[in-house]
Amino acid sequence: MAALTLLLGWFTATGSTAYAQESAAPAATAPTPADGRAVEIRGGSTLYSGIGTRCTVGFNARSGSTHYGLMDGRCVAGATNWYADAARSVLVGVTAGAGFPSPDNAVIRYTNTSVVYPGEVTLGPGGAQDITRAARPVIGQSLCHAGPVTGVRCGTVTAVNVSVHYPEGTINGLFSSNICSDRGEVGAPAFSGTTALGIIIASSGNCSSGGVTYYQPVVDLLARYGLSLY
């Protein structure tokens, strides 16, 4: 059990008991560039709510000319306004929809037109992966996820149509990988090359001992909110 102490909230998945990811992401440096360039919010960026929570953007999406961020519902729940910086001085958008536990997903509608919302996933300082499509994962498929704590880690899809059981209810239709994830990485994007696959919902174990990560398929989020990727 010691290996699981970084994770909070009981759930069971595929017949075994594990812990769910903590919703709040770790503190991050405010993204406002010092040289006057526009603020950019990508998949993997941290947003800060008006009620004090910090959540990770999974992927950017759109409907016509309106831009959105796909996120985790458990983290977003209860918050309305979202900011690009920890000081909450750069408002980027508002919650347009959120649910937990069924389904566990949310969408932020970006309202600040001076901020840039590229269809990319951040890979760390100076790096980004362009995302052009979404697809359902296949067992054995290679994928990576970009977490705000452990960075980019890669592995393979190990199961599809997985259910995760919380005291509040069951989340169905998830998939899992053999990639570890750690505290604060809920909502982070999972992708295979330029294809979006899912966002992190929960994990068992951590990156000190290995583990399994569970994801909400992106195609389901897009369909639920009537959105498309760039």
NORPE-V77761 format. One record per pair of residues at least 4 apart in sequence whose ideal C-beta (glycine too) atoms are under 7 Angstrom apart, sorted by sequence separation. I is the first residue (numbers start at 1). J is the second residue. If there is no record, write none. Layout:
I:J
I:J
//
This chain:
12:16
33:37
41:45
49:53
62:66
71:75
72:76
73:77
85:89
99:103
100:104
123:127
137:141
147:151
181:185
191:195
205:209
216:220
218:222
219:223
220:224
221:225
12:17
13:18
62:67
71:76
83:88
85:90
99:104
110:115
123:128
165:170
191:196
192:197
205:210
206:211
216:221
222:227
48:54
49:55
62:68
84:90
99:105
122:128
123:129
137:143
146:152
191:197
205:211
222:228
11:18
32:39
60:67
61:68
83:90
110:117
121:128
163:170
164:171
189:196
190:197
204:211
205:212
31:39
46:54
47:55
83:91
84:92
98:106
120:128
121:129
144:152
145:153
163:171
190:198
203:211
204:212
10:19
11:20
31:40
60:69
61:70
83:92
97:106
120:129
144:153
163:172
190:199
203:212
9:19
46:56
47:57
81:91
82:92
97:107
120:130
121:131
144:154
164:174
189:199
190:200
203:213
8:19
9:20
59:70
82:93
95:106
96:107
119:130
120:131
143:154
163:174
188:199
203:214
7:19
8:20
44:56
45:57
57:69
58:70
82:94
96:108
119:131
142:154
143:155
161:173
162:174
187:199
188:200
202:214
7:20
44:57
58:71
81:94
95:108
96:109
143:156
162:175
187:200
200:213
201:214
7:21
8:22
31:45
43:57
57:71
80:94
94:108
142:156
143:157
162:176
186:200
201:215
4:19
7:22
43:58
80:95
93:108
94:109
141:156
160:175
185:200
186:201
200:215
201:216
41:57
43:59
55:71
79:95
93:109
140:156
141:157
159:175
199:215
43:60
55:72
93:110
94:111
140:157
159:176
198:215
199:216
28:46
42:60
92:110
93:111
139:157
157:175
158:176
197:215
198:216
76:95
93:112
138:157
139:158
158:177
181:200
198:217
199:218
55:75
92:112
137:157
139:159
157:177
158:178
197:217
198:218
25:46
55:76
77:98
91:112
139:160
156:177
197:218
53:75
76:98
155:177
156:178
181:203
196:218
77:100
92:115
123:146
137:160
155:178
175:198
122:146
155:179
182:206
73:98
121:146
154:179
180:205
182:207
190:215
53:79
73:99
74:100
82:108
153:179
180:206
27:54
51:78
73:100
124:151
153:180
174:201
180:207
41:69
51:79
68:96
124:152
24:53
25:54
50:79
123:152
23:53
24:54
25:55
49:79
50:80
73:103
74:104
76:106
171:201
180:210
25:56
50:81
73:104
84:115
150:181
180:211
49:81
72:104
73:105
150:182
181:213
49:82
72:105
73:106
149:182
180:213
196:229
48:82
72:106
143:177
145:179
147:181
149:183
178:212
179:213
47:82
48:83
71:106
147:182
149:184
150:185
47:83
71:107
145:181
148:184
149:185
176:212
177:213
47:84
48:85
70:107
71:108
148:185
164:201
176:213
48:86
50:88
69:107
137:175
147:185
164:202
176:214
68:107
69:108
48:88
68:108
148:188
174:214
175:215
68:109
69:110
147:188
174:215
68:110
146:188
174:216
175:217
41:84
66:109
67:110
145:188
146:189
145:189
173:217
39:84
47:92
145:190
143:190
144:191
173:220
143:191
23:72
143:192
67:117
142:192
164:214
23:74
24:75
39:90
41:92
141:192
23:75
162:214
31:84
32:85
31:85
143:197
30:85
145:200
30:86
30:87
60:117
150:207
32:90
60:118
27:86
60:119
131:191
135:195
137:197
47:108
133:194
134:195
137:198
129:191
132:194
133:195
134:196
135:197
131:194
130:194
101:166
131:196
101:168
102:169
104:171
101:169
102:170
103:171
121:189
145:213
101:170
102:171
101:171
121:191
59:131
41:115
38:114
39:115
40:116
41:117
42:118
38:115
39:116
43:120
44:121
45:122
38:116
40:118
42:120
43:121
44:122
42:121
43:122
42:122
137:217
136:217
136:219
134:218
135:219
134:219
42:128
43:131
134:222
56:148
134:229
133:229
104:201
132:229
131:229
44:146
46:148
44:148
119:229
75:186
105:216
119:230
74:186
75:187
104:216
72:186
72:187
71:187
105:221
107:225
105:224
28:148
103:224
26:148
25:148
26:149
72:199
97:225
58:187
70:199
72:201
56:186
58:188
59:189
56:187
58:189
55:187
56:188
59:196
58:199
44:188
14:159
44:189
20:166
43:189
14:162
70:218
13:162
13:163
13:164
70:221
11:164
12:165
11:165
11:166
10:167
26:184
25:184
59:218
68:227
24:184
22:183
61:222
22:184
23:186
63:226
21:185
22:186
63:227
21:186
62:227
61:227
62:228
61:228
61:229
62:230
59:229
60:230
6:182
7:183
6:183
21:200
21:202
20:202
21:203
19:204
18:204
11:202
13:204
7:203
7:206
6:206
4:205
13:214
3:205
3:206
3:208
3:209
//
